[in-house]
């Protein structure tokens, strides 16, 4: 009995040491991977990584991770030299194959969401208009000032925000804001002047983790929410 008790105690101690070492290792790996992702993405904000599965050490030795969750804050994306800031991007990478030196990897599949705040969307519009929630999903309120017969006139319109194909058949998706109707619609010069302030397209594929694509969007009081999915998605620029 004493021998069995001794064996149990030793097993518990060794098990505790292994769990402790495993948790230290996963924490260290999460921090290093977050640093590499932040550097590769050129983030002005922060990156957080959460590696799932236990034990981590056996996963690391096999260069295969079950799931890696990524949270990015304040990430600049864009296309054609125009930048749009995402307030937050959350993504889950599944079946991640690590590279030889553990500096990154590739996931068989990934999905996530991202948020563009109305303040950031207003800056991205580059039209001088102000964008806020339009009262229902997929709708924005766009307020702009235009000159009519030499006089400034400020008007608000309800616009639809949608995801459309890139211009000229280009790969990727574009966020489009288009007014449902405008004051003076049909009057030569008036409608086009207003739409130059209210309507715009912004591509935002450049800057996302390679392989992660936009698939849908909607809006609410917090901002414009994007849905992202992908296969063979790069993690940390590998």
C-alpha positions in Angstrom: 0.0 0.0 0.0 2.8 2.4 0.8 4.4 1.7 -2.5 1.1 2.3 -4.4 0.7 5.5 -2.4 4.2 6.6 -3.3 3.5 5.8 -7.0 0.3 7.8 -7.0 2.0 10.8 -5.3 4.9 10.7 -7.9 2.4 10.4 -10.7 0.4 13.4 -9.4 3.6 15.5 -9.0 4.9 14.6 -12.5 1.4 15.2 -13.9 1.3 18.6 -12.3 4.7 19.5 -13.6 3.8 18.4 -17.1 0.5 20.5 -17.0 2.5 23.5 -15.7 5.1 23.1 -18.4 2.5 22.7 -21.0 0.6 25.8 -20.0 3.8 27.8 -19.9 4.7 26.6 -23.3 1.3 27.4 -24.8 1.4 30.9 -23.3 4.8 31.5 -24.7 3.8 30.3 -28.1 0.7 32.5 -28.1 2.7 35.6 -27.2 5.4 35.0 -29.9 2.8 34.2 -32.5 0.8 37.4 -31.6 4.0 39.4 -32.0 4.8 38.0 -35.4 1.2 38.5 -36.6 1.3 42.1 -35.4 4.6 42.7 -37.1 3.5 41.1 -40.4 0.1 42.8 -40.5 1.6 46.2 -39.6 -1.0 46.7 -36.9 -1.4 50.0 -35.2 -3.5 48.2 -32.6 -3.0 44.8 -30.8 -3.1 41.1 -31.6 -4.2 38.3 -29.3 -3.8 34.6 -29.9 -5.5 31.7 -28.2 -4.3 28.2 -29.0 -6.8 25.4 -28.3 -6.3 21.8 -27.4 -4.4 19.9 -24.7 -1.7 19.0 -24.4 -0.1 21.7 -26.5 3.4 20.2 -26.4 2.3 17.1 -28.4 0.6 19.3 -30.9 3.7 21.4 -31.3 5.9 18.4 -31.8 3.7 17.2 -34.6 3.5 20.7 -36.1 -0.3 20.4 -36.1 -2.7 22.6 -34.0 -6.4 21.9 -33.6 -7.5 25.5 -33.5 -6.0 28.9 -33.2 -8.2 31.9 -32.4 -7.0 35.4 -33.4 -8.3 38.8 -32.3 -6.9 41.9 -34.0 -7.7 45.5 -33.1 -7.3 48.5 -35.3 -6.1 46.8 -38.5 -5.7 48.9 -41.8 -7.0 47.2 -44.9 -7.7 48.5 -48.4 -7.2 48.5 -52.1 -6.0 50.9 -54.8 -4.1 52.9 -52.2 -7.2 53.7 -50.1 -7.2 52.5 -46.6 -10.1 51.5 -44.3 -9.6 50.7 -40.6 -11.3 47.7 -39.0 -12.0 48.3 -35.4 -11.7 44.6 -34.7 -11.3 41.3 -36.5 -11.9 37.9 -34.8 -11.0 34.7 -36.7 -10.7 31.0 -35.9 -8.2 28.9 -37.8 -8.8 25.1 -37.9 -6.3 22.3 -38.6 -3.2 24.5 -38.6 0.0 23.1 -40.0 3.0 24.9 -38.5 6.1 25.6 -40.6 9.5 24.1 -39.7 10.7 27.0 -37.5 7.3 27.6 -35.8 7.0 31.2 -37.1 3.6 30.6 -38.7 1.5 28.1 -40.5 -1.4 27.5 -42.8 -5.0 26.5 -41.8 -7.2 24.2 -43.8 -10.1 26.4 -43.1 -11.0 29.6 -41.2 -13.9 31.8 -40.5 -14.3 35.2 -38.8 -16.0 38.5 -38.4 -14.8 42.1 -38.6 -16.2 45.4 -37.6 -16.0 48.8 -39.3 -17.1 51.6 -36.9 -19.1 54.5 -38.3 -16.3 56.9 -37.4 -13.8 54.8 -39.4 -16.3 54.4 -42.3 -16.7 58.2 -42.3 -13.0 58.6 -42.7 -12.8 55.9 -45.3 -15.5 57.6 -47.5 -13.1 60.5 -48.2 -16.2 62.5 -49.4 -16.8 64.8 -46.4 -20.0 62.9 -45.5 -20.9 61.6 -42.1 -22.2 58.0 -41.8 -24.3 56.6 -39.0 -26.8 53.7 -38.5 -29.8 53.9 -40.9 -32.3 52.3 -38.6 -32.3 48.7 -40.0 -29.8 46.1 -41.0 -27.9 47.0 -44.2 -29.0 50.6 -44.1 -26.9 53.7 -43.3 -27.7 57.4 -42.8 -25.4 59.6 -44.8 -25.3 63.3 -44.2 -23.5 65.6 -46.6 -23.3 69.2 -47.6 -23.4 70.3 -51.3 -23.5 73.6 -53.1 -26.6 74.3 -55.1 -26.6 77.6 -57.0 -23.8 78.8 -54.9 -25.5 78.0 -51.6 -24.4 75.2 -49.2 -27.2 72.8 -48.5 -27.0 69.9 -45.9 -29.1 66.9 -46.5 -29.3 63.3 -45.1 -30.1 60.2 -47.2 -30.7 56.6 -46.4 -28.2 54.4 -48.2 -27.7 50.7 -48.7 -24.4 49.2 -47.7 -23.6 46.0 -49.6 -20.8 43.7 -50.7 -20.2 43.6 -54.4 -17.6 42.1 -56.8 -14.4 44.0 -57.4 -14.3 46.6 -60.2 -13.6 45.3 -63.7 -13.9 41.7 -62.6 -11.0 42.0 -60.2 -10.7 39.4 -57.5 -12.0 40.2 -54.1 -15.0 42.1 -52.8 -15.9 45.7 -52.4 -18.0 47.5 -49.8 -20.4 49.7 -51.6 -22.5 52.6 -50.1 -25.3 53.8 -52.4 -28.1 56.2 -51.6 -31.6 54.6 -52.1 -32.8 58.0 -53.4 -31.5 61.6 -53.1 -33.2 65.1 -53.0 -33.6 66.5 -56.5 -33.3 63.1 -58.1 -33.8 63.4 -61.8 -32.8 67.1 -61.9 -29.7 67.5 -64.1 -26.6 68.2 -62.0 -28.3 68.0 -58.6 -28.4 64.2 -58.2 -24.9 63.7 -59.4 -23.6 66.5 -57.0 -25.2 64.8 -54.1 -24.2 61.3 -55.0 -20.5 62.4 -55.3 -20.8 63.1 -51.6 -22.9 60.2 -50.5 -21.9 57.2 -52.7 -18.6 55.4 -52.7 -16.9 52.0 -53.0 -14.0 50.7 -50.8 -12.1 47.5 -51.4 -10.7 46.0 -48.2 -9.2 42.7 -49.2 -5.6 43.9 -49.0 -4.4 43.5 -45.4 -6.5 40.6 -44.4 -4.8 37.3 -43.5 -4.0 35.7 -46.9 -6.8 33.4 -48.0 -9.5 35.0 -45.8 -12.2 36.5 -48.0 -15.3 38.6 -47.4 -18.5 36.7 -47.9 -21.3 38.9 -46.3 -22.0 42.1 -44.4 -24.7 43.8 -42.4 -25.0 46.8 -40.1 -26.4 47.7 -36.7 -25.9 50.5 -34.1 -22.2 49.4 -33.6 -21.1 49.7 -37.2 -20.8 47.5 -40.3 -20.2 43.8 -39.6 -18.3 41.7 -42.1 -18.3 37.9 -42.4 -15.1 36.2 -43.6 -14.3 32.6 -44.6 -11.4 30.9 -46.4 -9.5 27.7 -47.0 -5.7 27.3 -46.9 -5.5 30.5 -44.9 -2.0 31.9 -44.0 -1.3 32.5 -40.3 1.5 35.0 -39.5 2.4 35.4 -43.2 3.7 31.9 -43.7 
